[in-house]
Amino acid sequence: MSVARRIAAAAVAALAATPALHAHDFWIVPSRFHPDPGTTVAIGLRTGQNFIGDAVRRSDIAIERFFVRQAGRDEPIAGIDGADPAGWLRADGDATAILVYRSRPSFIEMPPAKFEDYLRLEGLERIVDIRHQRGTSGSPGREYFSRCAKALLAGRRESEAVTRPVGLDFEIVPDADPTARAGLFHGRLFYDGEPLAGALVMAMLDGDPSARLSARSDSRGGFAFALPRPGVWLIESVHMVRTWWWFSRADWESFWASLTFEAPGRGAAGGTASRR
Amino acid sequence: MKRLMIALTCLLAPAAATAHEIGTTEVRLTIHGDRTWSASITTGPLSLLNKLEAEAGLPPSRNLDQDALRQALDHARNALAQHIDVRFDGARSAEAVSIASLDLPADITRPSLVVISATGTVPSAATAVTWQYNLAYSTYAVVFLAAGRPPRTIWIEGDDTAGPLPLAGVMPPTHLGIVRQYLALGFLHIVPAGLDHVLFVLGIFLLTTSLRPILIQVTAFTLAHSLTLGLTMYGLVSLPPRVVEPLIAASIAYVAIENVVTARLTPWRPVVVFAFGLLHGMGFAGVLKDLQLPRGEFLPALVSFNAGIELAQLSVIGVAFLTVALWYRDKSWYRARVVVPASLLIALTGLVWTVQRTAAR
């Protein structure tokens, strides 16, 4: 069967079978993950699923924080409101830089079945259980969601800064600079500055749908992936809490943490202070 | 405390709390006057291809140049068509999909975009259209365009449905719609708008209570005004309104005065009614021209308009018969107390109009 026919046949089947999910992942895609010092890097924002995403236009009203941490300081990422790419910067290129995006909360309401489909997909079965216990399984899912995305731009040497939280509400923090180490990825989840246990974490490799890994964070928020191949990886997790309902029109508040980076090949196995 | 702060933020800043992730996808849905629709979908080309590839269980393409990407999208256009769901009154419209343009700029500060073109037909009698495109993951705008309407922009989330958007006034009416519309216009042109024609018909009716003379006159009048209505509309005959309108008024006065003078159908009466019918037909044509007859539906509109006039005339006669003649036609005083005073009143009105319309030249 030709590629075109496979795509056509799959489209018909997918229309009937795939649950359409409103809640999508969100991540940062720089134009280059290994920029040379002094080069301009365009910063794209993406929303989608399975590491296939639509470009998101910059919306100043939706941005709470959007900055780069490089050369020991934080700089806002400049851009044009309404434009894609959402911003650009001049890469320092010396040590690994951290791109940080934190959105303001957005409201979404979903039919009950759709809401619970997405909760299960993101490993939030405990929310399904709570809704069941409270007798609200038949109610629409009303939530505020916030994006807590990070990306790493590799420099000439690795950076200790990537192993420290940048202060997002929900955050994926590597134990070591993953742009310099092949193979194992060790990281921790932090919610509100504290380690978060029991959260589902997923890792996806760009361009290879078969490379999809998942783990649950341990009691110290830790998790680990054996990344099978080099390339651009997305690590993501979703955390959901009850809102202070008497203040809010939503029942739930979700935080979408992501980390994108390019993992090196096997030759870059850990411990090096300088890579070039 | 942080949760309280977030809750307060959401409460106090509703604009921020409802901000959506707006993508680069844009849709322009146009309804054309020739019963076709077209849509242009502007979106990211690689992500579009990757979504279709993912559905087919294929690995996502990477590092394609402009030609390769265009070729891949072109091969996938049948699959893409499955995701474009345009419905009229709930029934899905089949569409043809093509790649209109593809732009992969070398400048990293500019986005890559592909424009997909979809076209289809609008069913006759369609009243509303909906749009759904389930390959968008972000919020996007659907701009709805239709002739004679200002553009309407609707923001929708991912695979949500836009609409239904009403098509009233956008689509040209169907044959049946044209017939209905011009039938009504013809009727309304007589009742209540055409008092002069109503008085003429009443003048025909008042001559006698016998059915046969009335039928002869009505037939003569109908044949005559149908003839000149058609000939005038096709541009074969023409008389200026300043001539036609006073003569129509004079015709009203004539039939009414003849009703006073005689109570029977004279041999010349059908001929005179026919002649006056020719004038009335030109008057109807003037009205019909003002209504801007649809070019493609000229004959059905013309025939329907004429039929509406006939219905109105028969209604006038029917009402007059049922309310007056049916009850009093056999009374000895019927002619003296009904026919003559009513005819005099009609004649007077006709004369006044004749003077007025002549003076108005």
Interface residues (C-beta under 8 A of the other chain):
Chain A: S2 V3 A4 R6 I7 A8 A9 A10 A11 V12 A13 A14 L15 T18 A20 H22 H24 F26 S31 T40 V41 A42 L45 R46 T47 G48 Q49 N50 I52 G53 D54 A55 V56 R57 S59 I61 A62 G82 D84 P85 W88 S103 R104 P105 S106 F107 I108 Y144 D169 D192 D206 G207 D208 P209 V241 T243 W244 F247 S248 R249 A250 E253
Chain B: K2 R3 L4 I6 A7 L8 T9 C10 L11 A13 A15 A16 A17 T18 A19 H20 E21 I22 G23 T24 T25 T43 G44 S47 N50 K51 L52 E53 A54 E55 A56 G57 L58 P59 P60 R62 H75 A76 N78 A79 L80 Q82 H83 I108 T109 P111 N134 A136 Y137 S138 E157 G158 D159
